[in-house]
């Protein structure tokens, strides 16, 4: 469909307004992290690196970042293993109830976070002895698996099963076929899924609230709990910028990897 110049201009304007609505507030947070004001004053009366230095030496921020990274890595590892197995089963095998299983695997990402959080909290506290560091990882893994399954399933559907069948016909074991045929073609999608799962876990707060053990604080939780404390406002801005950067980088890398891997499969 060919659009008129006026229609193209209107679409570009609308796209620009949407992007501005999303990203201008993030830009304001970045600018405020360098402000000399101890409140969310605008415009900033001056600029300083004082708050970045204070955040770097703040034990609460540092501990929260470390906890977030550890939880995200743990959840990502579980998601990659279980998500890969689920994708292989759903795409490469036909069995009774496959559509129902597919729906159940993908459902956690569609459910409201508070519903998932309450359900997991009930399970962990009433049946498994209470909340710990590992319940937090398990809680994050429930929705991270969906990302890996989606990525792996999409790649498997684009891959012909001919090479895997030929490998089996030539006497290769299932493990050898997976290691030498399937995994090399699937590797880019799994890495992209892992990066997206890490980013999703790192900035999650609702499920975290219900599944974190006593004394555990991720960076989003630290930001939320300190947001309305006047003496912490500048450091909260810095922590928010760090959260955005660490969340955006994996998404950017995953997008690049997905594009390159898709091109390689097409070729």
MIDOSE-1310 file (N, C-alpha, C; in nm, 2 decimals, decimal comma, always signed):
residues 267
xxxx	+0,08/-0,12/+0,00/+0,00/+0,00/+0,00/+0,09/+0,12/+0,00; +0,06/+0,21/-0,09/+0,14/+0,34/-0,10/+0,07/+0,45/-0,02; +0,14/+0,51/+0,07/+0,08/+0,61/+0,15/+0,12/+0,75/+0,09; +0,03/+0,84/+0,11/+0,05/+0,98/+0,07/+0,16/+1,04/+0,16
xxxx	+0,22/+1,15/+0,11/+0,32/+1,22/+0,20/+0,26/+1,27/+0,33; +0,13/+1,31/+0,33/+0,07/+1,36/+0,45/+0,05/+1,24/+0,55; +0,01/+1,12/+0,50/+0,00/+1,01/+0,58/+0,13/+0,96/+0,64; +0,24/+0,96/+0,56/+0,37/+0,92/+0,61/+0,41/+1,02/+0,72
xxxx	+0,39/+1,15/+0,70/+0,43/+1,25/+0,80/+0,35/+1,22/+0,93; +0,22/+1,19/+0,92/+0,14/+1,17/+1,04/+0,19/+1,05/+1,11; +0,22/+0,94/+1,04/+0,27/+0,82/+1,10/+0,41/+0,84/+1,17; +0,50/+0,92/+1,11/+0,63/+0,95/+1,17/+0,61/+1,03/+1,29
xxxx	+0,52/+1,13/+1,28/+0,49/+1,21/+1,40/+0,44/+1,13/+1,52; +0,34/+1,04/+1,49/+0,28/+0,96/+1,59/+0,39/+0,87/+1,65; +0,48/+0,81/+1,57/+0,58/+0,73/+1,62/+0,68/+0,80/+1,71; +0,71/+0,93/+1,67/+0,80/+1,01/+1,74/+0,74/+1,05/+1,88
xxxx	+0,61/+1,08/+1,88/+0,54/+1,11/+2,01/+0,54/+0,99/+2,10; +0,51/+0,87/+2,05/+0,51/+0,75/+2,13/+0,65/+0,73/+2,19; +0,76/+0,74/+2,11/+0,89/+0,72/+2,16/+0,93/+0,82/+2,26; +0,89/+0,95/+2,24/+0,92/+1,05/+2,34/+0,84/+1,02/+2,47
xxxx	+0,72/+0,98/+2,46/+0,64/+0,95/+2,58/+0,71/+0,84/+2,66; +0,78/+0,74/+2,59/+0,84/+0,63/+2,66/+0,98/+0,67/+2,72; +1,06/+0,74/+2,64/+1,20/+0,76/+2,67/+1,24/+0,89/+2,73; +1,15/+0,99/+2,72/+1,19/+1,12/+2,78/+1,19/+1,11/+2,93
xxxx	+1,09/+1,04/+3,00/+1,10/+1,02/+3,14/+1,23/+0,95/+3,19; +1,28/+0,86/+3,11/+1,41/+0,79/+3,14/+1,52/+0,89/+3,13; +1,52/+0,97/+3,03/+1,62/+1,08/+3,01/+1,62/+1,17/+3,13; +1,50/+1,21/+3,18/+1,49/+1,29/+3,30/+1,56/+1,23/+3,42
xxxx	+1,54/+1,10/+3,44/+1,60/+1,03/+3,55/+1,75/+1,03/+3,54; +1,80/+1,01/+3,41/+1,95/+1,02/+3,39/+2,00/+1,16/+3,43; +1,93/+1,26/+3,38/+1,98/+1,40/+3,41/+1,97/+1,42/+3,56; +1,87/+1,38/+3,63/+1,85/+1,40/+3,77/+1,96/+1,33/+3,85
xxxx	+2,02/+1,22/+3,79/+2,12/+1,15/+3,87/+2,25/+1,23/+3,88; +2,26/+1,34/+3,79/+2,38/+1,42/+3,80/+2,35/+1,56/+3,86; +2,22/+1,58/+3,91/+2,18/+1,70/+3,97/+2,24/+1,73/+4,10; +2,27/+1,85/+4,13/+2,32/+1,89/+4,27/+2,20/+1,89/+4,37
xxxx	+2,08/+1,89/+4,32/+1,96/+1,90/+4,41/+1,94/+1,77/+4,48; +1,90/+1,77/+4,61/+1,87/+1,65/+4,68/+1,73/+1,60/+4,66; +1,65/+1,67/+4,58/+1,51/+1,63/+4,55/+1,50/+1,62/+4,40; +1,38/+1,58/+4,36/+1,36/+1,57/+4,21/+1,33/+1,71/+4,15
xxxx	+1,42/+1,80/+4,17/+1,39/+1,94/+4,12/+1,42/+1,95/+3,97; +1,34/+2,03/+3,91/+1,36/+2,05/+3,76/+1,34/+2,20/+3,73; +1,43/+2,26/+3,66/+1,55/+2,21/+3,60/+1,66/+2,19/+3,71; +1,76/+2,11/+3,69/+1,86/+2,09/+3,79/+1,94/+2,22/+3,81
xxxx	+1,96/+2,26/+3,94/+2,04/+2,38/+3,97/+2,18/+2,37/+3,93; +2,23/+2,25/+3,92/+2,37/+2,23/+3,88/+2,40/+2,08/+3,86; +2,52/+2,04/+3,83/+2,55/+1,90/+3,80/+2,67/+1,86/+3,88; +2,67/+1,73/+3,92/+2,77/+1,68/+4,00/+2,78/+1,52/+3,98
xxxx	+2,90/+1,47/+4,02/+2,91/+1,32/+4,02/+2,90/+1,27/+4,16; +2,86/+1,36/+4,25/+2,86/+1,32/+4,40/+2,77/+1,20/+4,42; +2,65/+1,20/+4,36/+2,55/+1,09/+4,38/+2,60/+0,96/+4,33; +2,67/+0,96/+4,22/+2,72/+0,84/+4,16/+2,83/+0,78/+4,26
xxxx	+2,91/+0,87/+4,31/+3,01/+0,82/+4,41/+2,94/+0,76/+4,54; +2,84/+0,83/+4,58/+2,76/+0,79/+4,70/+2,70/+0,65/+4,67; +2,64/+0,63/+4,55/+2,58/+0,51/+4,52/+2,68/+0,39/+4,51; +2,80/+0,43/+4,46/+2,90/+0,32/+4,45/+2,95/+0,28/+4,58
xxxx	+2,94/+0,37/+4,68/+2,99/+0,33/+4,82/+2,88/+0,29/+4,91; +2,75/+0,29/+4,86/+2,64/+0,25/+4,94/+2,62/+0,10/+4,95; +2,63/+0,05/+5,07/+2,63/-0,09/+5,09/+2,50/-0,16/+5,04; +2,39/-0,08/+5,06/+2,26/-0,13/+5,02/+2,24/-0,15/+4,87
xxxx	+2,29/-0,05/+4,80/+2,29/-0,06/+4,65/+2,38/-0,17/+4,60; +2,50/-0,18/+4,65/+2,59/-0,28/+4,60/+2,54/-0,42/+4,63; +2,48/-0,44/+4,75/+2,43/-0,57/+4,79/+2,31/-0,61/+4,70; +2,23/-0,50/+4,67/+2,11/-0,53/+4,59/+2,15/-0,56/+4,44
xxxx	+2,25/-0,50/+4,39/+2,30/-0,53/+4,26/+2,35/-0,67/+4,25; +2,43/-0,71/+4,35/+2,49/-0,85/+4,35/+2,37/-0,95/+4,36; +2,28/-0,92/+4,45/+2,16/-1,02/+4,46/+2,09/-1,03/+4,33; +2,06/-0,92/+4,27/+1,99/-0,92/+4,14/+2,06/-1,00/+4,03
xxxx	+2,19/-0,98/+4,03/+2,27/-1,05/+3,93/+2,27/-1,20/+3,96; +2,29/-1,24/+4,08/+2,29/-1,38/+4,12/+2,15/-1,45/+4,09; +2,05/-1,38/+4,13/+1,91/-1,43/+4,10/+1,89/-1,45/+3,95; +1,92/-1,34/+3,88/+1,90/-1,35/+3,73/+1,98/-1,46/+3,66
xxxx	+2,11/-1,48/+3,71/+2,19/-1,58/+3,65/+2,13/-1,72/+3,69; +2,09/-1,74/+3,81/+2,03/-1,87/+3,85/+1,90/-1,90/+3,77; +1,81/-1,79/+3,77/+1,68/-1,81/+3,69/+1,71/-1,84/+3,55; +1,81/-1,77/+3,49/+1,84/-1,79/+3,35/+1,89/-1,93/+3,32
xxxx	+1,98/-1,98/+3,41/+2,03/-2,11/+3,39/+1,92/-2,22/+3,39; +1,83/-2,21/+3,49/+1,71/-2,30/+3,50/+1,63/-2,28/+3,37; +1,60/-2,16/+3,33/+1,51/-2,14/+3,22/+1,57/-2,19/+3,09; +1,70/-2,18/+3,07/+1,77/-2,23/+2,95/+1,75/-2,38/+2,94
xxxx	+1,78/-2,45/+3,05/+1,78/-2,60/+3,05/+1,63/-2,65/+3,03; +1,54/-2,60/+3,11/+1,40/-2,65/+3,10/+1,33/-2,60/+2,98; +1,36/-2,47/+2,94/+1,30/-2,42/+2,82/+1,34/-2,49/+2,69; +1,47/-2,53/+2,69/+1,52/-2,60/+2,57/+1,45/-2,74/+2,56
xxxx	+1,44/-2,81/+2,67/+1,38/-2,94/+2,67/+1,23/-2,93/+2,63; +1,16/-2,82/+2,69/+1,02/-2,80/+2,65/+1,00/-2,77/+2,51; +1,09/-2,69/+2,45/+1,08/-2,65/+2,31/+1,10/-2,77/+2,22; +1,20/-2,85/+2,26/+1,23/-2,97/+2,18/+1,11/-3,07/+2,18
xxxx	+1,05/-3,08/+2,29/+0,94/-3,17/+2,31/+0,82/-3,12/+2,23; +0,79/-2,99/+2,24/+0,67/-2,93/+2,17/+0,68/-2,92/+2,02; +0,80/-2,90/+1,97/+0,82/-2,88/+1,83/+0,86/-3,01/+1,75; +0,94/-3,09/+1,82/+1,00/-3,21/+1,75/+0,92/-3,34/+1,77
xxxx	+0,82/-3,33/+1,86/+0,75/-3,46/+1,90/+0,60/-3,43/+1,90; +0,52/-3,53/+1,86/+0,38/-3,52/+1,86/+0,32/-3,61/+1,96; +0,25/-3,56/+2,06/+0,19/-3,64/+2,17/+0,06/-3,59/+2,21; -0,01/-3,67/+2,28/-0,15/-3,64/+2,32/-0,14/-3,52/+2,43
xxxx	-0,22/-3,42/+2,40/-0,22/-3,30/+2,49/-0,11/-3,20/+2,47; -0,05/-3,21/+2,35/+0,06/-3,11/+2,33/+0,02/-2,97/+2,33; -0,10/-2,94/+2,27/-0,15/-2,80/+2,27/-0,18/-2,75/+2,41; -0,23/-2,84/+2,50/-0,25/-2,80/+2,64/-0,12/-2,77/+2,71
xxxx	-0,02/-2,86/+2,69/+0,11/-2,84/+2,75/+0,17/-2,71/+2,71; +0,16/-2,68/+2,58/+0,21/-2,56/+2,52/+0,15/-2,44/+2,59; +0,02/-2,44/+2,61/-0,05/-2,33/+2,67/+0,00/-2,32/+2,82; +0,01/-2,43/+2,89/+0,05/-2,42/+3,03/+0,19/-2,37/+3,04
xxxx	+0,28/-2,40/+2,95/+0,42/-2,35/+2,95/+0,42/-2,20/+2,93; +0,34/-2,15/+2,84/+0,34/-2,01/+2,81/+0,26/-1,92/+2,90; +0,17/-1,99/+2,98/+0,08/-1,91/+3,06/+0,14/-1,82/+3,16; +0,25/-1,85/+3,23/+0,30/-1,77/+3,33/+0,34/-1,62/+3,29
xxxx	+0,37/-1,61/+3,16/+0,41/-1,47/+3,11/+0,28/-1,39/+3,09; +0,16/-1,45/+3,08/+0,04/-1,38/+3,06/-0,03/-1,35/+3,19; -0,01/-1,43/+3,29/-0,08/-1,41/+3,42/-0,03/-1,28/+3,48; -0,12/-1,21/+3,55/-0,07/-1,09/+3,63/+0,04/-1,13/+3,73
xxxx	+0,14/-1,05/+3,74/+0,25/-1,09/+3,83/+0,21/-1,11/+3,98; +0,11/-1,03/+4,02/+0,06/-1,05/+4,16/-0,01/-1,18/+4,18; -0,07/-1,23/+4,08/-0,14/-1,37/+4,09/-0,03/-1,47/+4,10; +0,07/-1,47/+4,02/+0,18/-1,56/+4,02/+0,25/-1,55/+4,15
xxxx	+0,27/-1,43/+4,20/+0,35/-1,41/+4,33/+0,27/-1,47/+4,44; +0,14/-1,44/+4,45/+0,06/-1,50/+4,56/+0,06/-1,65/+4,56; +0,04/-1,71/+4,44/+0,04/-1,85/+4,43/+0,17/-1,91/+4,47; +0,28/-1,86/+4,43/+0,42/-1,91/+4,46/+0,44/-1,89/+4,61
xxxx	+0,40/-1,78/+4,67/+0,42/-1,75/+4,81/+0,34/-1,85/+4,89; +0,22/-1,89/+4,85/+0,14/-1,99/+4,92/+0,21/-2,12/+4,92; +0,26/-2,16/+4,80/+0,33/-2,29/+4,78/+0,46/-2,30/+4,87; +0,54/-2,19/+4,86/+0,67/-2,19/+4,93/+0,65/-2,19/+5,08
xxxx	+0,56/-2,11/+5,13/+0,54/-2,09/+5,28/+0,46/-2,20/+5,34; +0,37/-2,26/+5,27/+0,28/-2,36/+5,33/+0,32/-2,51/+5,30; +0,39/-2,52/+5,19/+0,43/-2,66/+5,15/+0,58/-2,69/+5,15; +0,66/-2,59/+5,14/+0,80/-2,61/+5,12/+0,89/-2,54/+5,23
xxxx	+0,83/-2,50/+5,34/+0,90/-2,46/+5,45/+0,94/-2,31/+5,46; +0,90/-2,23/+5,37/+0,93/-2,09/+5,38/+1,01/-2,03/+5,26; +1,03/-1,90/+5,27/+1,10/-1,83/+5,16/+1,25/-1,82/+5,18; +1,32/-1,84/+5,08/+1,47/-1,84/+5,08/+1,52/-1,78/+4,95
xxxx	+1,65/-1,78/+4,94/+1,72/-1,73/+4,82/+1,68/-1,81/+4,70; +1,66/-1,94/+4,72/+1,63/-2,04/+4,61/+1,48/-2,03/+4,57; +1,39/-1,99/+4,66/+1,25/-1,97/+4,62/+1,24/-1,84/+4,53; +1,33/-1,75/+4,55/+1,33/-1,63/+4,47/+1,38/-1,66/+4,33
xxxx	+1,48/-1,75/+4,32/+1,53/-1,79/+4,19/+1,42/-1,87/+4,12; +1,36/-1,96/+4,19/+1,25/-2,05/+4,13/+1,14/-1,96/+4,08; +1,10/-1,86/+4,16/+0,99/-1,77/+4,12/+1,02/-1,70/+3,99; +1,15/-1,65/+3,98/+1,19/-1,58/+3,85/+1,19/-1,68/+3,73
xxxx	+1,24/-1,80/+3,76/+1,25/-1,90/+3,65/+1,12/-1,93/+3,59; +1,01/-1,92/+3,67/+0,88/-1,96/+3,61/+0,84/-1,88/+3,49; +0,87/-1,75/+3,49/+0,84/-1,67/+3,37/+0,96/-1,65/+3,27; +1,08/-1,68/+3,32/+1,20/-1,67/+3,23/+1,19/-1,79/+3,13
xxxx	+1,14/-1,90/+3,18/+1,13/-2,02/+3,09/+1,05/-1,99/+2,96; +0,95/-1,91/+2,97/+0,86/-1,87/+2,86/+0,95/-1,81/+2,75; +1,04/-1,72/+2,79/+1,12/-1,65/+2,69/+1,21/-1,75/+2,61; +1,27/-1,84/+2,68/+1,36/-1,94/+2,62/+1,27/-2,03/+2,53
xxxx	+1,16/-2,07/+2,58/+1,07/-2,16/+2,49/+1,03/-2,09/+2,37; +0,99/-1,97/+2,37/+0,95/-1,89/+2,25/+1,07/-1,88/+2,15; +1,19/-1,84/+2,20/+1,30/-1,83/+2,11/+1,34/-1,96/+2,05; +1,35/-2,07/+2,13/+1,40/-2,20/+2,08/+1,29/-2,26/+1,99
xxxx	+1,16/-2,24/+2,02/+1,06/-2,30/+1,94/+1,06/-2,23/+1,80; +1,07/-2,10/+1,80/+1,07/-2,03/+1,67/+1,19/-2,07/+1,59; +1,31/-2,09/+1,65/+1,42/-2,14/+1,57/+1,40/-2,28/+1,52; +1,35/-2,37/+1,60/+1,33/-2,51/+1,57/+1,23/-2,52/+1,45
xxxx	+1,13/-2,43/+1,45/+1,03/-2,44/+1,34/+1,09/-2,39/+1,21; +1,19/-2,31/+1,21/+1,26/-2,26/+1,09/+1,37/-2,36/+1,04; +1,41/-2,45/+1,13/+1,51/-2,55/+1,10/+1,45/-2,67/+1,04; +1,50/-2,72/+0,93/+1,45/-2,85/+0,88/+1,50/-2,96/+0,96
xxxx	+1,41/-3,06/+0,98/+1,45/-3,18/+1,06/+1,53/-3,28/+0,98; +1,55/-3,25/+0,85/+1,62/-3,34/+0,77/+1,76/-3,38/+0,82; +1,84/-3,28/+0,86/+1,97/-3,30/+0,90/+1,97/-3,39/+1,03; +1,88/-3,37/+1,12/+1,87/-3,45/+1,24/+1,83/-3,60/+1,20
xxxx	+1,74/-3,61/+1,11/+1,70/-3,75/+1,07/+1,81/-3,82/+1,00; +1,89/-3,74/+0,92/+2,00/-3,80/+0,85/+2,11/-3,85/+0,95; +2,13/-3,77/+1,05/+2,23/-3,80/+1,15/+2,19/-3,93/+1,22; +2,06/-3,94/+1,25/+2,01/-4,06/+1,32/+2,02/-4,19/+1,23
xxxx	+1,99/-4,17/+1,10/+1,99/-4,28/+1,00/+2,14/-4,33/+0,99; +2,24/-4,24/+1,00/+2,38/-4,28/+0,99/+2,43/-4,34/+1,11; +2,35/-4,36/+1,22/+2,39/-4,43/+1,34/+2,43/-4,34/+1,45; +2,41/-4,21/+1,44/+2,45/-4,12/+1,56/+2,34/-4,14/+1,67
xxxx	+2,39/-4,13/+1,79/+2,30/-4,14/+1,91/+2,22/-4,01/+1,92; +2,11/-4,01/+1,99/+2,04/-3,88/+2,01/+2,13/-3,77/+2,07; +2,22/-3,81/+2,16/+2,30/-3,70/+2,22/+2,40/-3,65/+2,12; +2,46/-3,74/+2,03/+2,55/-3,69/+1,93/+2,48/-3,60/+1,83
xxxx	+2,36/-3,64/+1,79/+2,28/-3,56/+1,70/+2,25/-3,42/+1,76; +2,21/-3,42/+1,89/+2,19/-3,29/+1,95/+2,32/-3,20/+1,96; +2,43/-3,27/+1,99/+2,55/-3,19/+2,02/+2,61/-3,14/+1,88; +2,60/-3,22/+1,78/+2,67/-3,18/+1,65/+2,58/-3,12/+1,55
xxxx	+2,45/-3,15/+1,56/+2,36/-3,10/+1,45/+2,26/-2,99/+1,51; +2,19/-3,03/+1,61/+2,08/-2,94/+1,66/+2,13/-2,82/+1,73; +2,22/-2,85/+1,83/+2,27/-2,74/+1,91/+2,34/-2,63/+1,84; +2,43/-2,66/+1,74/+2,50/-2,55/+1,67/+2,40/-2,46/+1,60
xxxx	+2,29/-2,51/+1,54/+2,19/-2,43/+1,48/+2,10/-2,35/+1,57; +2,09/-2,41/+1,70/+2,00/-2,35/+1,80/+2,07/-2,26/+1,89; +2,20/-2,26/+1,89/+2,28/-2,19/+1,99/+2,25/-2,04/+1,99; +2,24/-1,97/+1,88/+2,21/-1,83/+1,88/+2,08/-1,79/+1,94
xxxx	+1,98/-1,87/+1,91/+1,85/-1,85/+1,97/+1,85/-1,87/+2,12; +1,92/-1,97/+2,17/+1,93/-2,00/+2,31/+2,00/-1,89/+2,38; +2,11/-1,84/+2,32/+2,19/-1,72/+2,38/+2,10/-1,60/+2,39; +2,03/-1,57/+2,28/+1,94/-1,46/+2,28/+1,83/-1,47/+2,39
xxxx	+1,77/-1,59/+2,40/+1,67/-1,62/+2,50/+1,73/-1,60/+2,64; +1,85/-1,65/+2,66/+1,91/-1,63/+2,79/+1,93/-1,49/+2,83; +1,98/-1,41/+2,73/+1,99/-1,26/+2,76/+1,86/-1,19/+2,79; +1,76/-1,23/+2,72/+1,63/-1,17/+2,74/+1,57/-1,21/+2,88
xxxx	+1,60/-1,34/+2,91/+1,55/-1,39/+3,04/+1,63/-1,32/+3,16; +1,76/-1,30/+3,14/+1,83/-1,23/+3,24/+1,78/-1,09/+3,26; +1,75/-1,02/+3,15/+1,70/-0,88/+3,16/+1,56/-0,88/+3,23; +1,48/-0,97/+3,19/+1,34/-0,98/+3,25/+1,35/-1,01/+3,40
xxxx	+1,44/-1,10/+3,44/+1,46/-1,13/+3,58/+1,52/-1,01/+3,66; +1,62/-0,94/+3,60/+1,69/-0,84/+3,67/+1,60/-0,73/+3,71; +1,50/-0,69/+3,63/+1,42/-0,58/+3,67/+1,28/-0,61/+3,72; +1,26/-0,74/+3,76/+1,13/-0,78/+3,81/+1,11/-0,75/+3,95
xxxx	+0,99/-0,70/+3,99/+0,97/-0,66/+4,13/+0,84/-0,72/+4,19; +0,74/-0,75/+4,12/+0,61/-0,80/+4,18/+0,63/-0,94/+4,23; +0,67/-1,03/+4,15/+0,70/-1,17/+4,19/+0,81/-1,17/+4,30; +0,91/-1,09/+4,28/+1,01/-1,08/+4,38/+0,96/-1,05/+4,52
xxxx	+0,87/-0,96/+4,53/+0,81/-0,92/+4,66/+0,75/-1,03/+4,73; +0,69/-1,13/+4,66/+0,62/-1,24/+4,72/+0,71/-1,36/+4,74; +0,83/-1,37/+4,68/+0,91/-1,49/+4,69/+1,05/-1,47/+4,75; +1,08/-1,34/+4,78/+1,22/-1,32/+4,84/+1,22/-1,36/+4,98
xxxx	+1,33/-1,42/+5,02/+1,34/-1,46/+5,16/+1,37/-1,34/+5,25; +1,37/-1,36/+5,38/+1,40/-1,25/+5,48/+1,54/-1,19/+5,45; +1,54/-1,06/+5,45/+1,67/-0,98/+5,43/+1,72/-0,97/+5,29; +1,65/-1,04/+5,19/+1,69/-1,03/+5,05/+1,63/-0,91/+4,98
xxxx	+1,72/-0,84/+4,91/+1,67/-0,72/+4,84/+1,74/-0,72/+4,70; +1,66/-0,72/+4,60/+1,71/-0,70/+4,47/+1,71/-0,55/+4,44; +1,77/-0,51/+4,33/+1,78/-0,36/+4,30/+1,65/-0,30/+4,28; +1,55/-0,36/+4,21/+1,42/-0,30/+4,20/+1,35/-0,28/+4,34
xxxx	+1,37/-0,38/+4,42/+1,31/-0,37/+4,56/+1,37/-0,26/+4,64; +1,51/-0,25/+4,62/+1,58/-0,14/+4,70/+1,53/+0,00/+4,65; +1,51/+0,01/+4,52/+1,46/+0,14/+4,46/+1,32/+0,17/+4,51; +1,24/+0,07/+4,51/+1,10/+0,09/+4,55/+1,09/+0,13/+4,70
xxxx	+1,17/+0,07/+4,79/+1,17/+0,09/+4,93/+1,23/+0,22/+4,97; +1,32/+0,28/+4,88/+1,39/+0,40/+4,92/+1,34/+0,52/+4,83; +1,24/+0,50/+4,75/+1,20/+0,60/+4,65/+1,15/+0,73/+4,72; +1,08/+0,71/+4,84/+1,01/+0,83/+4,90/+1,09/+0,87/+5,03
xxxx	+1,21/+0,83/+5,04/+1,30/+0,88/+5,15/+1,38/+0,99/+5,10; +1,35/+1,11/+5,15/+1,42/+1,24/+5,09/+1,57/+1,23/+5,08; +1,63/+1,17/+5,18/+1,78/+1,17/+5,18/+1,84/+1,07/+5,08; +1,75/+0,98/+5,03/+1,80/+0,88/+4,93/+1,76/+0,91/+4,79
xxxx	+1,68/+1,02/+4,77/+1,63/+1,05/+4,63/+1,74/+1,05/+4,53; +1,85/+1,12/+4,55/+1,95/+1,13/+4,44/+2,02/+0,99/+4,41; +2,04/+0,91/+4,52/+2,09/+0,78/+4,50/+1,99/+0,69/+4,43; +1,86/+0,71/+4,45/+1,76/+0,63/+4,38/+1,77/+0,66/+4,23
xxxx	+1,79/+0,78/+4,19/+1,81/+0,81/+4,05/+1,92/+0,74/+3,99; +2,03/+0,73/+4,06/+2,15/+0,66/+4,01/+2,12/+0,51/+4,00; +2,06/+0,46/+4,10/+2,02/+0,31/+4,10/+1,93/+0,28/+3,98; +1,84/+0,37/+3,95/+1,74/+0,35/+3,84/+1,81/+0,35/+3,71
xxxx	+1,91/+0,44/+3,69/+1,99/+0,45/+3,57/+2,06/+0,32/+3,55; +2,13/+0,27/+3,66/+2,20/+0,14/+3,65/+2,10/+0,03/+3,61; +1,99/+0,03/+3,67/+1,89/-0,08/+3,64/+1,85/-0,07/+3,50; +1,83/+0,04/+3,44/+1,79/+0,06/+3,30/+1,90/+0,01/+3,21
xxxx	+2,02/+0,05/+3,24/+2,13/+0,01/+3,16/+2,15/-0,14/+3,15; +2,15/-0,20/+3,27/+2,17/-0,35/+3,28/+2,06/-0,42/+3,22; +1,94/-0,37/+3,22/+1,83/-0,43/+3,16/+1,83/-0,41/+3,00; +1,87/-0,30/+2,96/+1,86/-0,27/+2,81/+1,97/-0,34/+2,74
xxxx	+2,09/-0,35/+2,79/+2,21/-0,41/+2,72/+2,18/-0,56/+2,68; +2,13/-0,64/+2,77/+2,10/-0,78/+2,72/+1,99/-0,78/+2,61; +1,89/-0,69/+2,62/+1,79/-0,69/+2,52/+1,85/-0,65/+2,38; +1,94/-0,55/+2,38/+2,00/-0,51/+2,26/+2,09/-0,62/+2,20
xxxx	+2,17/-0,69/+2,29/+2,25/-0,80/+2,24/+2,16/-0,91/+2,19; +2,05/-0,94/+2,26/+1,96/-1,05/+2,21/+1,90/-1,02/+2,08; +1,87/-0,89/+2,05/+1,81/-0,85/+1,92/+1,91/-0,87/+1,81; +2,04/-0,83/+1,84/+2,14/-0,85/+1,74/+2,17/-1,00/+1,71
xxxx	+2,17/-1,08/+1,82/+2,20/-1,22/+1,80/+2,09/-1,29/+1,73; +1,96/-1,25/+1,76/+1,85/-1,31/+1,69/+1,85/-1,28/+1,54; +1,88/-1,16/+1,51/+1,89/-1,12/+1,37/+2,00/-1,20/+1,29; +2,12/-1,20/+1,35/+2,23/-1,27/+1,29/+2,21/-1,42/+1,27
xxxx	+2,15/-1,48/+1,38/+2,13/-1,62/+1,38/+2,02/-1,66/+1,28; +1,91/-1,58/+1,27/+1,81/-1,60/+1,17/+1,86/-1,59/+1,03; +1,95/-1,50/+1,01/+2,01/-1,48/+0,88/+2,09/-1,61/+0,84; +2,17/-1,66/+0,94/+2,25/-1,78/+0,92/+2,16/-1,90/+0,88
xxx	+2,05/-1,91/+0,95/+1,96/-2,03/+0,93/+1,90/-2,01/+0,79; +1,86/-1,89/+0,75/+1,80/-1,87/+0,62/+1,90/-1,91/+0,51; +2,03/-1,87/+0,53/+2,13/-1,90/+0,43/+2,15/-2,05/+0,41
